[in-house]
Amino acid sequence: MKQKSIILTGGGTAGHVSLNQAIIPELLAQNYDVHYIGSKDGIEKELIGETFPEIPYHEIASGKLRRYFSLKNFSDPFRVMAGVGQAFSIIRKVKPTIIFSKGGFVSVPVVMAAKMANVPVVVHESDVTPGLANKIALPFASHVFTVFKETMQHLPSDKTTCTGSIIRQQLFEGDKERALRLCGFVPTKKVLLVMGGSLGSVVLNDALRENLNQLLPMFNIVHLCGKGNIDESLQNIEGYCQFEYVTEELSDLLFLSDLVVSRAGSNSIFEFLALRKPMLLIPLSAAKSRGDQILNANLFKKQGFAHVLEEEMLTKTTFMKSIEALIKDEEEIIDRMLDAEQPKTPKEMVTLITQYEK
């Protein structure tokens, strides 16, 4: 029997890649010929290349979709159209039975080209409200899967299904001892993990570092600070370990951690929930985003899985008070997490996706 092919796309941030990373092993186990379409310089190239070097990675041009004025708004449509042509050529060569899009700017040319090539497209939306790229992709999609039930009110009911979260199996295979060795920690204190997303967060970094003297007597601290954000003056402080970004080590660090401070990207917060990690969420402000993280965070707060500190209210003092409040509620939050709906497995997600293949 001829081997089936599938093309995955999505990029711009780690959140637009992590689900693809989760389902690739299952697709390979089912003998699919897996290809990935991404941008030349996006984080998706690094993440897919490091984890799955055997998978063909195809680069295309893409333009950023901006909600504000920029001269690049006049040139980027031409980049998108160039990307459509490149994606169409790749699709004609690979001949996939289906294309799965996780969103992000690079996915737009791919889903448009898929429609031209008459290849079904399944789209995944992980935030409460659809992102701009997925809104553009919607007319070209055969079906849309969502993480939040609340998202369905923004999408056509006849081609939308809520799956809940999908968590990669590797996340549950973390090793505390390996993480202790990596960080050089002595296991006598609880561990606080602070992360600002794949690109880092200056405001989170500053709030944490301003409170190190108060936090270190209570915690060993793992700090994922973003590329270029290592503070060399703090490198040799006992109990404080900085990383720009981690990939394979993340599951170990999560297993080691007791509490998490993070932005509120959907993929990350569902991973914390799956591992029963009480979290303080500091969502990206509406001034810096479309407000999706604020909605994500507030839904988790409503369900009792997280505390939320708005970025506009973030100071040295409010950060410390929020950590103290999280410590106080830690056990109650874990109890509520134990009753949460279990995430889908990658195998279940692959079955949902491939039912739409041609």
Solvent accessible surface area in square Angstrom, and as a share of the most:
residue,aa,sasa,rsa
1,M,231,1.03
2,K,166,0.70
3,Q,86,0.38
4,K,84,0.36
5,S,12,0.07
6,I,0,0.00
7,I,0,0.00
8,L,0,0.00
9,T,0,0.00
10,G,0,0.00
11,G,1,0.01
12,G,40,0.39
13,T,52,0.31
14,A,21,0.16
15,G,27,0.26
16,H,57,0.25
17,V,0,0.00
18,S,18,0.12
19,L,5,0.03
20,N,0,0.00
21,Q,26,0.12
22,A,5,0.04
23,I,0,0.00
24,I,0,0.00
25,P,54,0.34
26,E,33,0.15
27,L,1,0.01
28,L,66,0.33
29,A,83,0.64
30,Q,76,0.34
31,N,98,0.51
32,Y,17,0.06
33,D,47,0.24
34,V,4,0.02
35,H,21,0.09
36,Y,0,0.00
37,I,0,0.00
38,G,0,0.00
39,S,21,0.14
40,K,131,0.56
41,D,129,0.67
42,G,18,0.18
43,I,25,0.13
44,E,1,0.01
45,K,82,0.35
46,E,62,0.28
47,L,5,0.02
48,I,1,0.00
49,G,36,0.34
50,E,102,0.46
51,T,36,0.21
52,F,16,0.06
53,P,105,0.66
54,E,110,0.49
55,I,10,0.05
56,P,55,0.34
57,Y,50,0.19
58,H,39,0.17
59,E,75,0.34
60,I,8,0.04
61,A,22,0.17
62,S,20,0.13
63,G,3,0.03
64,K,93,0.39
65,L,33,0.16
66,R,44,0.16
67,R,145,0.53
68,Y,127,0.48
69,F,156,0.65
70,S,23,0.15
71,L,137,0.68
72,K,123,0.52
73,N,48,0.25
74,F,132,0.55
75,S,55,0.35
76,D,11,0.06
77,P,68,0.43
78,F,153,0.64
79,R,118,0.43
80,V,17,0.10
81,M,111,0.50
82,A,49,0.38
83,G,0,0.00
84,V,5,0.03
85,G,43,0.41
86,Q,77,0.34
87,A,0,0.00
88,F,53,0.22
89,S,70,0.45
90,I,24,0.12
91,I,3,0.02
92,R,146,0.53
93,K,167,0.71
94,V,19,0.11
95,K,138,0.58
96,P,5,0.03
97,T,25,0.15
98,I,0,0.00
99,I,0,0.00
100,F,0,0.00
101,S,0,0.00
102,K,3,0.01
103,G,1,0.01
104,G,9,0.09
105,F,69,0.29
106,V,5,0.03
107,S,0,0.00
108,V,4,0.02
109,P,0,0.00
110,V,0,0.00
111,V,0,0.00
112,M,45,0.20
113,A,0,0.00
114,A,0,0.00
115,K,119,0.50
116,M,120,0.53
117,A,20,0.16
118,N,111,0.57
119,V,14,0.08
120,P,23,0.14
121,V,0,0.00
122,V,0,0.00
123,V,1,0.01
124,H,3,0.01
125,E,8,0.04
126,S,10,0.06
127,D,20,0.11
128,V,11,0.06
129,T,31,0.18
130,P,6,0.03
131,G,13,0.12
132,L,51,0.25
133,A,8,0.06
134,N,13,0.07
135,K,110,0.47
136,I,59,0.30
137,A,0,0.00
138,L,35,0.18
139,P,92,0.58
140,F,56,0.23
141,A,9,0.07
142,S,48,0.31
143,H,15,0.07
144,V,3,0.02
145,F,1,0.01
146,T,0,0.00
147,V,12,0.07
148,F,10,0.04
149,K,140,0.59
150,E,69,0.31
151,T,0,0.00
152,M,68,0.30
153,Q,138,0.61
154,H,92,0.41
155,L,21,0.10
156,P,49,0.31
157,S,100,0.65
158,D,128,0.66
159,K,41,0.18
160,T,10,0.06
161,T,51,0.29
162,C,35,0.21
163,T,7,0.04
164,G,14,0.14
165,S,13,0.08
166,I,19,0.10
167,I,7,0.04
168,R,37,0.13
169,Q,100,0.44
170,Q,62,0.27
171,L,0,0.00
172,F,77,0.32
173,E,104,0.46
174,G,14,0.13
175,D,51,0.26
176,K,110,0.47
177,E,106,0.48
178,R,115,0.42
179,A,0,0.00
180,L,20,0.10
181,R,169,0.62
182,L,80,0.40
183,C,18,0.11
184,G,61,0.59
185,F,15,0.06
186,V,90,0.52
187,P,97,0.61
188,T,109,0.64
189,K,70,0.30
190,K,97,0.41
191,V,5,0.03
192,L,0,0.00
193,L,0,0.00
194,V,1,0.00
195,M,19,0.09
196,G,6,0.06
197,G,34,0.33
198,S,15,0.10
199,L,125,0.62
200,G,18,0.17
201,S,8,0.05
202,V,99,0.57
203,V,50,0.29
204,L,1,0.00
205,N,4,0.02
206,D,69,0.36
207,A,5,0.04
208,L,0,0.00
209,R,49,0.18
210,E,94,0.42
211,N,1,0.00
212,L,8,0.04
213,N,139,0.71
214,Q,93,0.41
215,L,0,0.00
216,L,24,0.12
217,P,100,0.63
218,M,76,0.34
219,F,4,0.02
220,N,4,0.02
221,I,0,0.00
222,V,0,0.00
223,H,0,0.00
224,L,11,0.05
225,C,0,0.00
226,G,0,0.00
227,K,112,0.48
228,G,67,0.65
229,N,40,0.20
230,I,45,0.23
231,D,45,0.24
232,E,128,0.58
233,S,96,0.62
234,L,31,0.15
235,Q,83,0.37
236,N,149,0.76
237,I,59,0.30
238,E,149,0.67
239,G,8,0.08
240,Y,9,0.03
241,C,21,0.12
242,Q,16,0.07
243,F,35,0.15
244,E,71,0.32
245,Y,57,0.22
246,V,11,0.06
247,T,34,0.20
248,E,118,0.53
249,E,64,0.29
250,L,23,0.11
251,S,10,0.06
252,D,10,0.05
253,L,0,0.00
254,L,0,0.00
255,F,57,0.24
256,L,17,0.08
257,S,2,0.01
258,D,46,0.24
259,L,1,0.00
260,V,0,0.00
261,V,0,0.00
262,S,3,0.02
263,R,18,0.07
264,A,0,0.00
265,G,24,0.23
266,S,5,0.03
267,N,32,0.16
268,S,31,0.20
269,I,0,0.00
270,F,28,0.12
271,E,16,0.07
272,F,2,0.01
273,L,11,0.05
274,A,16,0.12
275,L,22,0.11
276,R,55,0.20
277,K,24,0.10
278,P,1,0.01
279,M,0,0.00
280,L,1,0.00
281,L,0,0.00
282,I,0,0.00
283,P,4,0.02
284,L,50,0.25
285,S,6,0.04
286,A,61,0.47
287,A,98,0.76
288,K,117,0.50
289,S,35,0.23
290,R,72,0.26
291,G,10,0.10
292,D,21,0.11
293,Q,30,0.13
294,I,50,0.25
295,L,74,0.37
296,N,0,0.00
297,A,0,0.00
298,N,71,0.37
299,L,29,0.14
300,F,1,0.00
301,K,112,0.48
302,K,173,0.73
303,Q,87,0.39
304,G,14,0.13
305,F,15,0.06
306,A,4,0.03
307,H,43,0.19
308,V,33,0.19
309,L,18,0.09
310,E,98,0.44
311,E,19,0.08
312,E,119,0.53
313,M,113,0.51
314,L,26,0.13
315,T,74,0.43
316,K,101,0.43
317,T,78,0.45
318,T,38,0.22
319,F,0,0.00
320,M,12,0.05
321,K,130,0.55
322,S,19,0.12
323,I,0,0.00
324,E,84,0.38
325,A,40,0.31
326,L,0,0.00
327,I,61,0.31
328,K,174,0.74
329,D,40,0.21
330,E,20,0.09
331,E,137,0.61
332,E,102,0.46
333,I,1,0.01
334,I,52,0.26
335,D,85,0.44
336,R,98,0.36
337,M,0,0.00
338,L,104,0.52
339,D,127,0.66
340,A,16,0.12
341,E,127,0.57
342,Q,116,0.52
343,P,29,0.18
344,K,59,0.25
345,T,65,0.38
346,P,18,0.11
347,K,125,0.53
348,E,81,0.37
349,M,0,0.00
350,V,0,0.00
351,T,86,0.50
352,L,43,0.21
353,I,1,0.00
354,T,20,0.12
355,Q,110,0.49
356,Y,64,0.24
357,E,39,0.18
358,K,141,0.60
